[in-house]
Amino acid sequence: MALLDGKVCIVTGGAGSLGLASVAEFRREGGRVMLVDRDMSAIEAAIASIGGSGKDIAACAADVASTEGTRRYIDETISRWGKIDVLFSNAGISGVIRPVTDYPEDVFDAVMAVNVRASFLACKYGLPQMNDGGSILITSSVVGVTSDPGICAYATSKHAVIGLMRTVAKEAAPRRIRVNVIAPGPIDNGFQLDIEKGISAATGRDGTKLLDSIIPLGRHGRPEEIARMVLFHASDLGSFTTGSVLMADGGMHI
Ligand SMILES: NC(=O)c1ccc[n+]([C@@H]2O[C@H](COP(=O)([O-])OP(=O)(O)OC[C@H]3O[C@@H](n4cnc5c(N)ncnc54)[C@H](O)[C@@H]3O)[C@@H](O)[C@H]2O)c1
């Protein structure tokens, strides 16, 4: 039997790198997936890249930072499959690289809206619809437990979801719903490359090489390596783990 046989899973930011790798992993393990992202054409291209549509996949274009968007993707999942087993709140944006004294307030607010408010809304509206024994997962980052100059909004947002996760883990435990955070380090994808361009501009050094030099395993991660960590929490492999921060960062936080 596959690890997610018959399970209904929601993945936000599902058209992006880590979200899509997780959607593909969930599908391979027999899950049915509601893929949520901002834009339907990006969603369709993403689904096409992992084998195309099928009975096991549905999509919802929604702004996950809004109450309306959140309620809509939850409602569409329930009307299609009648339940939710796994809720992966993963959509995120990085903001800009600037010192706090120079950090634009509108960018700070936008980062908090997508990276924190959306996960709060996912828990607020998703939890009542979830099956007992389900799993909620939130994507934080290595900078959810560390930080560096220039990333006040991003690091603050990634710390904040750990507090959210710990609270909801205790609230949901009586229903055997596990709530965990996955904390990736730098991954070899476009999201991270954008951040590294900002680091290069701010430091005058190659941002990618700079990060590799401070990651004990000496390299970036791959999206599929994160998807396997996500699968651990989504499935019964993680059945006795709740309230945890799973670091998947090549040791960068040590
Ligand atoms: N890439 C890395 O190195 C890295 C490291 C640590 C943590 N993370 C986190 O992993 C998560 C996924 O990032 P990724 O690397 O796959 O980046 P990505 O840009 O490929 O994916 C993010 C997805 O979120 C979607 N999104 C953004 N705002 C949205 C909104 N308001 N409503 C709906 N969808 C929205 C984007 O359209 C995109 O598809 C993010 O939370 C990010 O902060 C990434």
Ligand as a Chemical Component Dictionary entry (heavy atoms), coordinates in Angstrom:
data_LIG
# 
_chem_comp.id                   LIG 
_chem_comp.type                 NON-POLYMER 
_chem_comp.pdbx_formal_charge   0 
_chem_comp.three_letter_code    LIG 
# 
loop_
_chem_comp_atom.comp_id 
_chem_comp_atom.atom_id 
_chem_comp_atom.alt_atom_id 
_chem_comp_atom.type_symbol 
_chem_comp_atom.charge 
_chem_comp_atom.model_Cartn_x 
_chem_comp_atom.model_Cartn_y 
_chem_comp_atom.model_Cartn_z 
_chem_comp_atom.pdbx_ordinal 
LIG N1  N1  N 0  13.897 27.891 -2.380 1  
LIG C1  C1  C 0  14.529 27.888 -1.226 2  
LIG O1  O1  O 0  15.768 27.826 -1.166 3  
LIG C2  C2  C 0  13.741 27.948 0.049  4  
LIG C3  C3  C 0  14.446 27.806 1.255  5  
LIG C4  C4  C 0  13.731 27.869 2.447  6  
LIG C5  C5  C 0  12.360 28.055 2.439  7  
LIG N2  N2  N 1  11.709 28.202 1.253  8  
LIG C6  C6  C 0  10.260 28.374 1.298  9  
LIG O2  O2  O 0  9.671  27.352 0.545  10 
LIG C7  C7  C 0  8.389  27.767 0.072  11 
LIG C8  C8  C 0  8.277  27.459 -1.402 12 
LIG O3  O3  O 0  9.267  28.194 -2.089 13 
LIG P1  P1  P 0  9.877  27.739 -3.515 14 
LIG O4  O4  O 0  11.325 27.653 -3.356 15 
LIG O5  O5  O -1 9.121  26.584 -4.043 16 
LIG O6  O6  O 0  9.568  29.084 -4.343 17 
LIG P2  P2  P 0  8.603  29.285 -5.622 18 
LIG O7  O7  O 0  8.611  30.746 -5.889 19 
LIG O8  O8  O 0  9.024  28.355 -6.690 20 
LIG O9  O9  O 0  7.185  28.837 -5.072 21 
LIG C9  C9  C 0  6.376  29.667 -4.280 22 
LIG C10 C10 C 0  4.967  29.607 -4.832 23 
LIG O10 O10 O 0  4.099  30.367 -3.975 24 
LIG C11 C11 C 0  3.173  31.026 -4.826 25 
LIG N3  N3  N 0  2.588  32.189 -4.140 26 
LIG C12 C12 C 0  3.240  33.291 -3.703 27 
LIG N4  N4  N 0  2.355  34.156 -3.183 28 
LIG C13 C13 C 0  1.131  33.585 -3.293 29 
LIG C14 C14 C 0  -0.178 34.008 -2.936 30 
LIG N5  N5  N 0  -0.413 35.194 -2.358 31 
LIG N6  N6  N 0  -1.210 33.154 -3.180 32 
LIG C15 C15 C 0  -0.998 31.959 -3.766 33 
LIG N7  N7  N 0  0.228  31.508 -4.127 34 
LIG C16 C16 C 0  1.275  32.320 -3.893 35 
LIG C17 C17 C 0  4.002  31.448 -6.046 36 
LIG O11 O11 O 0  3.177  31.755 -7.146 37 
LIG C18 C18 C 0  4.889  30.236 -6.238 38 
LIG O12 O12 O 0  4.337  29.304 -7.153 39 
LIG C19 C19 C 0  8.284  29.242 0.424  40 
LIG O13 O13 O 0  7.518  29.395 1.609  41 
LIG C20 C20 C 0  9.721  29.650 0.691  42 
LIG O14 O14 O 0  9.816  30.732 1.566  43 
LIG C21 C21 C 0  12.364 28.138 0.061  44 
# 
loop_
_chem_comp_bond.comp_id 
_chem_comp_bond.atom_id_1 
_chem_comp_bond.atom_id_2 
_chem_comp_bond.value_order 
_chem_comp_bond.pdbx_ordinal 
LIG N1  C1  SING 1  
LIG C1  O1  DOUB 2  
LIG C1  C2  SING 3  
LIG C2  C3  SING 4  
LIG C2  C21 DOUB 5  
LIG C3  C4  DOUB 6  
LIG C4  C5  SING 7  
LIG C5  N2  DOUB 8  
LIG N2  C6  SING 9  
LIG N2  C21 SING 10 
LIG C6  O2  SING 11 
LIG C6  C20 SING 12 
LIG O2  C7  SING 13 
LIG C7  C8  SING 14 
LIG C7  C19 SING 15 
LIG C8  O3  SING 16 
LIG O3  P1  SING 17 
LIG P1  O4  DOUB 18 
LIG P1  O5  SING 19 
LIG P1  O6  SING 20 
LIG O6  P2  SING 21 
LIG P2  O7  DOUB 22 
LIG P2  O8  SING 23 
LIG P2  O9  SING 24 
LIG O9  C9  SING 25 
LIG C9  C10 SING 26 
LIG C10 O10 SING 27 
LIG C10 C18 SING 28 
LIG O10 C11 SING 29 
LIG C11 N3  SING 30 
LIG C11 C17 SING 31 
LIG N3  C12 SING 32 
LIG N3  C16 SING 33 
LIG C12 N4  DOUB 34 
LIG N4  C13 SING 35 
LIG C13 C14 SING 36 
LIG C13 C16 DOUB 37 
LIG C14 N5  SING 38 
LIG C14 N6  DOUB 39 
LIG N6  C15 SING 40 
LIG C15 N7  DOUB 41 
LIG N7  C16 SING 42 
LIG C17 O11 SING 43 
LIG C17 C18 SING 44 
LIG C18 O12 SING 45 
LIG C19 O13 SING 46 
LIG C19 C20 SING 47 
LIG C20 O14 SING 48 
# 
